[in-house]
């Protein structure tokens, strides 16, 4: 996994990217975003609901990959970029 992060770090911290994008990507890839599931894991009791669909727990997978809104976003870019079928 160390080599995986070394390669991703090279792309994440590329000089052409704005620092805020690099920092967000770095946090996303390491699951350091302050999402409900991560906050609960650190011992804080709070109810968790996705702010987009109000249905399931707010997690990285749901918000960026499998959630209703995430799926719509991926399908939009899939169409725009003519990506391979199978996303979402």
C-alpha positions as CSV (number, residue, x, y, z in Angstrom):
1,X,0.0,0.0,0.0
2,X,3.0,2.3,0.5
3,X,3.9,2.3,-3.1
4,X,0.3,3.0,-4.0
5,X,0.3,6.2,-2.0
6,X,3.7,7.2,-3.4
7,X,2.3,7.1,-6.9
8,X,-0.9,8.9,-5.9
9,X,1.0,11.5,-4.0
10,X,3.0,12.4,-7.1
11,X,-0.2,13.1,-9.0
12,X,-2.1,14.6,-6.0
13,X,0.6,17.2,-5.3
14,X,1.3,18.0,-8.9
15,X,2.3,21.7,-9.3
16,X,-0.4,22.4,-11.8
17,X,-3.2,21.6,-9.3
18,X,-4.4,24.3,-6.9
19,X,-3.3,23.6,-3.3
20,X,-7.0,23.2,-2.1
21,X,-7.6,20.5,-4.7
22,X,-4.5,18.7,-3.7
23,X,-5.3,18.9,0.0
24,X,-8.9,17.7,-0.6
25,X,-7.7,14.8,-2.8
26,X,-5.1,13.8,-0.2
27,X,-7.8,13.8,2.6
28,X,-10.2,11.9,0.4
29,X,-7.8,9.1,-0.5
30,X,-6.8,8.6,3.1
31,X,-10.4,8.7,4.4
32,X,-9.6,11.9,6.5
33,X,-12.7,13.9,5.5
34,X,-14.9,15.0,8.4
35,X,-17.8,12.8,7.3
36,X,-20.4,11.5,9.8
37,X,-19.0,8.0,9.7
38,X,-15.5,9.2,10.5
39,X,-16.6,11.4,13.3
40,X,-18.6,8.6,14.9
41,X,-15.6,6.3,14.6
42,X,-13.7,8.8,16.8
43,X,-16.3,8.5,19.5
44,X,-18.7,11.4,18.9
45,X,-22.3,10.3,19.0
46,X,-24.4,11.8,16.2
47,X,-27.1,10.7,13.8
48,X,-25.8,10.1,10.3
49,X,-27.7,10.8,7.2
50,X,-26.6,11.8,3.7
51,X,-27.4,15.4,3.1
52,X,-28.2,14.7,-0.6
53,X,-30.8,11.9,-0.3
54,X,-31.4,11.7,3.5
55,X,-31.4,7.9,3.3
56,X,-28.2,6.3,4.4
57,X,-25.1,7.1,6.4
58,X,-22.8,9.7,5.1
59,X,-19.7,7.9,4.0
60,X,-17.0,8.4,1.3
61,X,-18.4,5.5,-0.8
62,X,-21.9,6.8,-0.6
63,X,-21.0,10.5,-1.3
64,X,-18.5,9.9,-4.1
65,X,-19.3,6.5,-5.7
66,X,-22.6,4.7,-5.0
67,X,-25.0,7.4,-3.8
68,X,-27.9,8.7,-6.0
69,X,-26.2,12.0,-6.6
70,X,-22.8,10.5,-7.1
71,X,-24.2,8.1,-9.6
72,X,-25.8,10.9,-11.6
73,X,-22.6,12.9,-11.6
74,X,-20.5,9.9,-12.8
75,X,-23.1,9.2,-15.5
76,X,-23.0,12.8,-16.7
77,X,-19.2,12.7,-17.0
78,X,-19.4,9.2,-18.5
79,X,-21.6,10.7,-21.3
80,X,-19.5,13.9,-21.7
81,X,-16.2,12.0,-21.9
82,X,-17.6,8.9,-23.6
83,X,-16.1,6.6,-20.8
84,X,-16.5,2.9,-20.8
85,X,-19.8,1.5,-19.6
86,X,-20.0,0.0,-16.1
87,X,-19.6,3.1,-13.9
88,X,-22.6,3.5,-11.5
